[in-house]
């Protein structure tokens, strides 16, 4: 592994209700206040870097991760911020997920 390659500690694994695994950078994951609290605590998730979300479906978790990328990219941006598109049939689940994840 080169000196520039990210280590496993630079990534967090988020697991959906269906067991789908998403590997995201720690910086992106910590956009969520809930995930940040988990990773900064002495909880088992902080040590393992694996956070299961048994109540969040794969589609909703994927869209939530996309929003974390979006929020990280455009917070304090001086460029024109594009619309973050949300499908109407997913809106309620995303609202509940974002509330739980403190986004």
N, C-alpha and C positions, 0 to 999 in steps of 0.2 A: 504494500500500500504506500502510495506517495505521501509526502508531507502535506500536500494540499488536499488529499482525499478526506472527506468527512468521516468521522468515527461513528460508531453505533450510538454513542452518547449524544450526537448531534441530531438524532432522529427519535421520534416517538411513534409507537404503533397504536393506532386507534382501531378498535374492533367493533363492527356494527352488530345489531341484533342477529343477523343471519350468519355472522362469523366472518364477514369480509374484512380483510386487513388493509388499512391505509397507513403507509409510512409517510410521515410529514416531518419537516424540520421542526426542531424544538421552538425556533423563533415563530413559526407560523402557528404551531399548537398553542403557544402562550398568548396569542391574541385573545383566547378565551380565558376569562377570569377564573372559571371553574377548573379548567385544565391547569392553568398556572398554579392555583392553590394546591392541586393534587401533586404537581411536580416539585413544588417548593416545600412540601411537607415531609413528614417521615412515613407517609403512607406507602404501602407496597408498590403502588404505581410509580412513585418517585424512584424506587430502586430498580424496578424491572423495565421501566419505560414503556409499559403496555397498559393501555387504558381501555377496558371493555365498556361498551354502551349498550346494555341489553335491551334498552327501551327505544333506541334510535335505529331506524331502518337504514339499509345500505344507501338507498337513494338520498335520503335526508342527510345522512352523515357526509356523503360525497358533496352535496350542495353546500353544506355548512363549512366544509374544508375549503371549497372554492371561495366562499365569502370571507373566510379568514385570510386567504391570499389577497383578495380584493381589498379588504380593510387595511392590511399591512401595506399594500402598494399605494393606496390613495390617501391614507391619513396624512395630513399636513402637506398634501400635494399642491403644487401651484399650476398643474396642468388641468385641462378640462376633464372632469370625472365622468366616465361613461356610466350608463344605467346598469345596475346589477339586475339581470332578468330573473324573475321567479315565476314558475308555472302556477296558475291559480289553484290547480288540484293539489299542490304541495304546500301552499301558503300556511295553512293551519299547523301542519306538522313542523314546518320550519320555524314558525313563531314559537311553538312550545320548546323546540330544540334550542333555539337561540336564547330563550329565557333561562332554561336550565344551564346552558353553557356560559351565561353572562357575556353575551356578545353585544 
